[in-house]
Structures are given as C-alpha cells and as structure tokens.
Amino acid sequence: MEWNRAKYVNDLSQFSALVKRYDTDRIFKNLDSILSVAQGKLNGAQGNILSVEANGIELILKKRIAGTIPSDLQSVTIFFESKSEFDLSIDIDVKDRILDTYNFQIGVKGINSKGEHHNAWHLDRDIRKPNSGRPRYDHPLYHFQPGGNKLEGKDIMGAVFIGAPRLPHPPMDVILGVHFILRNFCSTKDYPFFDKLFAKPDYQDIVKRAKERMFIPYFKAFSEGCTHEDYTMKNVFPMAV
C-alpha cells in the first residue's frame, strides 16, 4: 500500500470526530484538540518524512474494571502518547519505513481511598546497531513491554516491574493506539455506545487503512519466501526460529 498524506490527514480528522460523537460519557478529555494539532503538522510537512505525533491523550474511566488490583479503585485514568515517523523514500517492500524516533506509551493511574496506584506499558521499536552482537534477551523488533518512563518517579510499593517479557506485536500509530485502548480498557457492557462506534463503516474504514499502513508489511514476515530485510521471522518473533 502506498501511503497518501492527504488521506492520513483526513483519517485523523474523521477519527477524532467519530470518537467524540459516540463518547457520550465524555471519557476522553482532549482527543479532538490533540489530533487536530497532529493533523495540522502532518498536513504542513515537507519532504519524505511523514510525522504523526500525539501527546497527552487522556481517558478517565469511573466504572469499575473487572480484575483490577486493588479491586476497589474508584476511577482509572489512561494516559497515551504516540509518535510515528516514516521515511517515504524507503521501499516498504524491502525495509521498515518507521524511524527510530517511534514512541508508544500507555500509563495507568487508579485511585482509591489509599491514594494513587500506577502501571504502564509501552510498545517499543528495538534500535539495532550494526555489529552489536546478539542481545542478551529475546528482543523482537517491535514488542510490548511492562513499565517504562511512565513509572519513573512514582512511589510504588508491593509490586515489581522489570523489562521482561518483551511480547512481539506489530507497530501501531495513534489511530490504532486509541482503538487498542478502547477495545482493551473500555468494556462494551459499561460503555455500550462504543459498540455503535465500532459498527460505523467510516470508523471501520479508518482503522482498516491504519492496519494496512502499520500491520501488512509486518505480517509479511510470516509469508513463505519473505525477502524483507527488517521484517523477518527472526526479527519479529525470535522464539519462532
């Protein structure tokens, strides 16, 4: 799929409008304004570097989430930031277009009578230096990992956060990131209006195009005869080889 800058700009605009329209509980605090900034920067960009950055997205969930620890959280706030930069001069059938500036951070803050409780996940792109040798641990090219800078400086007692495991996952941009959060943190039992959002053809088309941009090149690593230099089975899923 050859990327169309104008289509990406339009997708960001439509995506924020659709989410805002169906978010009847107003759990998003600033999605439309943040994506509007990202849209404007993308629209005004020059050259081969396409940058989509969205920082400070925030959701506040005041309905209890099953399985949380502690179990008596009165509210859960999800913080999300994303940066995806692409070099459009790179042949996507041969090498990864996503630059090392890639950033995808999810922070979680729960509140109960005892105060704040924190967790975090991030989706990393492994920066591979020439002649650096084999990593000491499994290091998928793109991987979900617990912890990260969203936990730095937090007072956390009674829990341990380490850099393992690194779970293989294809890269996601801000559109797929918000969709991921909705599907994993917002129960359609508690927020049934999101079922209507997911059923909208316009929403499905936007997410489909985002998957084509971010997922299709990655999953070609699992195809027989793949000749991609970055998306190889060894790189995207080391345990499989």
Secondary structure, 3 states (H helix, E strand, C coil): CCCCHHHHHHHHHHHHHHHHHHCCCCCECCHHHHHHHHHHHHHCCCCCEEEEEEEEEEEEECCCCCCCCCCCCCEEEEEEEEEEEEECCCCCCCCCCECCCCEEEEEEEEEECCEEEEEEEEEEECCCCCCCCCCCCCCCCEEEEECCHHHCCCCCCCCCCCCCCCEECCCCCHHHHHHHHHHHHCCCCCCCHHHHHHHCHHHHHHHHHHHHHHCHHHHHHHCCCCCCCCCCHHHHCHHHC
